[in-house]
Amino acid sequence: MKNNLLKKAAVIFTAALISCTQGKQASKIDEVVRPLADDFVIIKYKGGSVTAKDVSKELNPAIKEMQGQVIEQYKKTAERALLMKLLETEAKKEGVASPQELLMRKVQPREPTDLEITDFMKKNGLEKPMKDPKTGKMEKVSRDDIKQFLGRQSMQEQQQTYFAEIRKNADIQMLIQEPKVTVALSGNEPFAGGANAKVVIHEFSDFECPFCSRGKAVVDQIKQAYGDKVKVVFRHFPLDFHPKAQPAAIASTCAHKQGKFWEMHDKMFDNQKQLNAANYTAWAKELGLNEADFKKCQDDPATKKTLDEDLKVAEGLGVNSTPTFFVNGRKVAGALPFDQFKAMIDQELATR
């Protein structure tokens, strides 16, 4: 999807830019990664030069992608710093010397029972010997290994529960967000919800992507919770390394032409391991589609052009993974929990 040379060039140009602007602090969020000025000369040759303006159109998607990556790193690092500050505050309240000592008090080791160990082994098929990926030998997982694993898992769960408790009372507001962008529409994209809703969510997705099936579950929650208050627009972004993704996208586009996109969409995600041409035909028949028109649409080169339009829009926005959402133009990479989408949606509804 992406031109690796362009991405490398973007990194080089941005590094050069940073070296020229050291000591200056970005005043706006969209200046975290700054493109070179149009008149900046990159290459000079006999008879002319290559300027930043000459390459900006091709580099803009990569720069936008880096912009998102930098902001995401700020957010993740700030979250870690926040957690340490909250733990230090709680440690002082409880009169303990350090956050580490506080966690030792709050998170207690728990030894799993024999029944829990047995159930875990049955559920995960660990009762029989398994091939070690490193040695190639068949080895059995010991009950002691499972016991240690479940013990660590229990402590991690206690830790996460405690972190959630102290965050709940901290009135946390994430103020750094990616700048909003305009997501182009042709007007023919499948959507659910209100046509003129105040909140529009664009979902760039891939029918073969396992994380996208989680995204479907979140979108279902959004539809149920908000109805016509939110418009969810589906956009195709079949990844190169998913061989079944493009044929599935084409089949869903052909279902859309007959007014059955979301029904086919649900069939594909609910049966993600059975994506194949025979099933697309069977599902089309089950949904009451005209089979001849469905087949003709699949073979029509114009259908693939529809996917290419979505890909072009996605790459222009710096999309490089699935699922990627845009909530009123604000990028959200990955299938975040419903509560995080809800916070963004509620904020958009309150300010419009």
C-alpha positions in Angstrom: 0.0 0.0 0.0 2.7 2.4 1.0 5.7 3.4 -1.0 8.6 2.6 1.4 11.0 5.0 -0.4 8.6 7.9 0.2 8.3 6.9 3.9 12.0 6.8 4.3 12.3 10.2 2.5 9.7 11.7 4.8 11.7 10.6 7.8 14.9 12.1 6.4 13.2 15.4 5.5 11.5 15.6 8.9 14.8 14.9 10.7 16.4 17.7 8.7 13.5 20.0 9.6 13.8 19.2 13.3 17.5 20.0 13.3 16.6 23.4 11.8 13.9 24.2 14.3 15.5 23.0 17.6 14.6 25.2 20.5 11.2 26.2 19.0 8.2 24.7 20.7 5.2 23.8 18.5 2.3 26.2 19.3 -0.4 24.0 17.8 -1.0 20.3 17.8 -0.8 20.1 14.0 2.8 21.5 14.2 4.2 18.5 16.1 5.6 17.2 12.8 6.1 20.2 10.5 6.6 19.8 6.7 9.3 21.8 5.1 8.4 25.2 3.6 7.5 24.9 -0.1 10.5 26.9 -1.2 13.0 24.8 0.8 15.5 23.4 -1.8 16.2 19.7 -1.3 18.3 19.0 -4.3 20.1 21.5 -6.5 21.3 20.5 -10.0 22.6 22.2 -13.1 19.7 24.1 -14.5 17.3 23.8 -11.6 16.3 22.4 -8.2 13.9 20.1 -6.4 12.0 21.9 -3.7 9.7 20.6 -0.9 6.7 21.8 -3.0 7.7 19.3 -5.7 7.4 16.4 -3.4 4.8 17.6 -0.9 1.8 15.9 -2.6 3.4 12.5 -2.5 4.8 13.0 1.0 1.8 14.4 2.8 0.2 11.0 3.6 3.5 9.8 5.2 3.8 13.0 7.1 0.3 12.7 8.4 1.0 9.2 9.4 4.1 10.3 11.4 2.0 13.1 12.9 -0.4 10.5 14.3 2.4 8.3 15.6 4.1 11.2 17.4 0.9 12.3 19.1 0.1 8.7 20.0 3.5 8.3 21.7 2.9 11.6 23.6 -0.4 10.1 24.8 1.0 6.7 25.8 4.0 8.2 27.6 1.8 10.8 29.3 -0.5 8.0 30.5 2.4 6.2 32.1 3.5 9.5 33.8 0.0 10.1 35.0 -0.2 6.6 36.5 3.0 7.2 38.4 1.8 10.6 39.7 -1.5 9.0 40.9 0.4 6.2 42.6 2.7 8.6 44.3 -0.3 10.6 45.6 -2.0 7.5 46.9 1.2 6.3 48.6 1.4 9.6 50.5 -2.3 9.3 51.5 -1.7 5.9 52.9 1.6 6.7 54.5 3.8 4.3 52.6 7.3 5.1 51.3 6.8 4.4 47.5 4.3 3.4 44.8 6.1 0.0 44.7 5.3 -0.6 48.4 1.7 0.6 47.8 1.2 -2.0 45.1 2.6 -4.7 47.3 -0.1 -3.9 49.8 -2.9 -3.6 47.2 -2.0 -6.6 45.0 -1.8 -9.9 46.8 -0.5 -13.2 45.3 -3.3 -15.7 45.0 -2.6 -19.4 44.4 -4.9 -21.0 41.9 -6.8 -24.1 42.9 -6.3 -27.5 41.3 -9.7 -27.3 39.7 -8.8 -23.9 38.1 -5.6 -25.3 36.7 -7.4 -28.4 35.3 -10.1 -26.2 33.7 -7.5 -23.9 32.1 -5.6 -26.8 30.7 -8.8 -28.4 29.2 -10.1 -25.1 27.8 -6.8 -24.4 26.1 -6.0 -27.9 24.9 -2.9 -28.2 27.1 -3.5 -31.7 28.4 -1.7 -33.3 25.5 2.0 -32.7 24.5 2.6 -29.8 22.2 5.5 -29.0 19.8 8.0 -26.5 21.1 8.4 -23.9 18.3 12.1 -23.4 19.3 13.2 -27.1 19.6 10.6 -28.8 17.5 10.2 -31.4 20.2 6.9 -32.6 21.7 6.7 -31.4 25.3 3.9 -31.3 27.8 3.0 -28.2 29.7 3.4 -28.9 33.4 0.7 -28.0 36.0 3.4 -26.0 37.8 3.9 -23.8 34.7 0.1 -23.2 34.5 0.0 -22.5 38.3 2.7 -19.8 37.9 1.0 -18.3 34.8 -2.5 -18.1 36.5 -0.8 -16.5 39.6 0.8 -13.8 37.5 -2.5 -13.3 35.6 -4.4 -12.8 38.9 -1.9 -10.2 40.1 -2.1 -8.3 36.8 -5.9 -8.3 37.0 -5.8 -7.0 40.6 -3.3 -4.3 39.4 -5.5 -3.2 36.5 -8.6 -3.1 38.8 -6.7 -0.9 41.3 -5.4 1.4 38.5 -9.0 1.8 37.3 -10.2 2.7 40.8 -7.6 5.5 41.3 -8.2 6.8 37.7 -11.9 7.0 38.3 -11.6 9.7 41.0 -8.9 11.8 39.1 -11.2 13.6 36.7 -8.8 12.8 33.8 -9.1 14.8 30.5 -6.9 13.8 27.6 -6.3 17.2 26.0 -3.9 16.2 23.2 -5.8 14.9 20.1 -4.9 14.6 16.5 -6.2 17.5 14.5 -9.5 16.9 12.7 -9.4 16.2 9.0 -12.0 16.2 6.3 -12.8 12.7 5.0 -13.9 12.8 1.4 -17.2 11.2 0.4 -18.4 10.2 -3.1 -22.0 9.8 -1.8 -22.2 6.1 -2.7 -20.7 4.6 0.4 -22.8 2.3 2.6 -23.8 3.8 5.9 -26.0 3.1 8.9 -27.8 5.6 11.1 -29.0 9.1 10.3 -28.1 10.5 6.9 -27.8 14.0 8.4 -26.5 13.0 11.8 -24.3 15.5 13.8 -21.7 12.8 14.3 -20.2 10.9 11.4 -17.9 8.0 11.9 -15.9 6.6 9.0 -14.7 3.1 9.5 -11.8 1.9 7.3 -11.9 -1.9 7.5 -10.8 -5.3 6.1 -13.1 -8.3 6.2 -10.2 -10.7 6.8 -8.7 -8.7 9.7 -9.4 -10.3 13.1 -9.2 -6.9 14.9 -11.9 -5.6 12.5 -14.3 -8.2 13.7 -13.8 -6.6 17.2 -14.5 -3.3 15.5 -17.8 -4.6 14.2 -18.8 -5.5 17.7 -18.1 -1.9 18.8 -19.9 -0.4 15.8 -22.9 -2.6 16.7 -22.9 -1.1 20.2 -22.7 2.4 18.7 -25.6 1.8 16.4 -27.7 0.4 19.2 -26.9 3.2 21.7 -27.2 6.2 19.3 -29.5 5.2 16.4 -30.0 8.1 14.0 -27.8 10.4 16.1 -24.7 8.9 14.6 -23.9 8.1 10.9 -21.5 5.2 10.5 -19.9 5.1 7.0 -18.1 1.9 6.0 -14.9 2.3 3.9 -12.9 -0.5 2.3 -9.2 -0.9 3.2 -8.2 -4.5 2.2 -4.7 -5.1 3.3 -2.2 -6.6 0.8 -1.3 -9.5 3.0 -4.9 -10.6 3.4 -5.6 -12.5 0.1 -9.3 -12.9 0.9 -9.9 -9.3 1.8 -10.3 -7.8 -1.6 -12.7 -10.5 -3.1 -14.7 -10.1 0.1 -14.8 -6.3 -0.3 -15.9 -6.7 -3.9 -18.7 -9.1 -2.9 -19.9 -6.7 -0.2 -19.9 -3.8 -2.7 -22.0 -5.9 -5.1 -24.4 -6.6 -2.2 -24.5 -2.9 -1.6 -25.7 -2.3 -5.1 -28.7 -4.4 -4.3 -29.3 -2.7 -1.0 -28.0 -5.5 1.2 -24.5 -4.3 2.2 -24.9 -4.5 6.0 -26.5 -8.0 5.8 -23.5 -9.2 3.7 -21.1 -7.3 6.0 -22.5 -9.2 9.0 -22.4 -12.6 7.2 -18.7 -12.0 6.4 -17.6 -11.0 9.9 -19.7 -13.6 11.6 -18.1 -16.3 9.3 -14.7 -14.8 8.9 -12.9 -18.1 8.6 -15.2 -19.1 5.7 -14.5 -16.3 3.3 -14.6 -17.8 -0.2 -16.3 -17.3 -3.6 -18.8 -20.2 -3.0 -20.0 -18.7 0.2 -20.4 -15.3 -1.2 -22.7 -16.8 -3.8 -24.6 -18.8 -1.2 -25.0 -15.8 1.1 -26.2 -13.6 -1.8 -28.8 -16.2 -2.5 -29.8 -16.4 1.2 -30.1 -12.6 1.3 -32.4 -12.7 -1.8 -30.0 -11.0 -4.2 -30.3 -11.4 -8.0 -27.6 -13.9 -8.5 -26.9 -13.0 -12.1 -26.5 -9.3 -11.3 -24.3 -10.2 -8.3 -22.0 -12.3 -10.4 -21.8 -9.7 -13.2 -20.9 -7.0 -10.6 -18.1 -9.1 -9.2 -16.6 -9.5 -12.6 -17.0 -5.8 -13.5 -13.6 -3.9 -13.4 -15.6 -0.8 -12.3 -16.4 -2.5 -9.0 -12.7 -2.7 -8.1 -12.4 1.1 -8.9 -14.9 1.7 -6.1 -12.4 0.0 -3.7 -9.5 2.0 -5.2 -11.4 5.2 -4.4 -11.6 4.3 -0.7 -7.9 3.2 -0.7 -6.9 6.6 -2.2 -8.9 8.5 0.5 -7.4 6.3 3.2 -3.8 6.7 2.1 -4.3 10.5 1.8 -5.4 10.5 5.5 -2.4 8.5 6.6 -4.4 5.2 7.3 -2.0 2.3 7.5 -3.8 -0.3 9.7 -7.3 -1.7 10.2 -9.6 -0.9 11.7 -9.1 2.9 11.6 -11.9 5.2 12.5 -12.5 8.9 12.0 -15.0 10.4 14.5 -16.1 13.7 13.0 -12.6 13.8 11.4 -10.7 12.8 14.5 -8.6 9.7 13.9 -8.9 6.6 16.1 -6.6 3.7 15.3 -7.8 0.3 16.4 -11.0 -1.1 17.9 -11.1 0.8 21.1 -13.6 -0.2 23.8 -17.1 1.3 23.3 -16.7 3.5 26.4 -13.9 5.5 24.7 -16.0 5.9 21.5 -18.9 7.0 23.7 -16.9 9.7 25.3 -15.9 11.1 21.9 -19.4 10.9 20.5 -21.0 12.5 23.6 -18.5 15.3 23.4 -19.2 15.9 19.7 -23.0 15.8 20.3 -22.6 18.3 23.2 -20.7 20.8 21.2 -22.9 20.8 18.1 
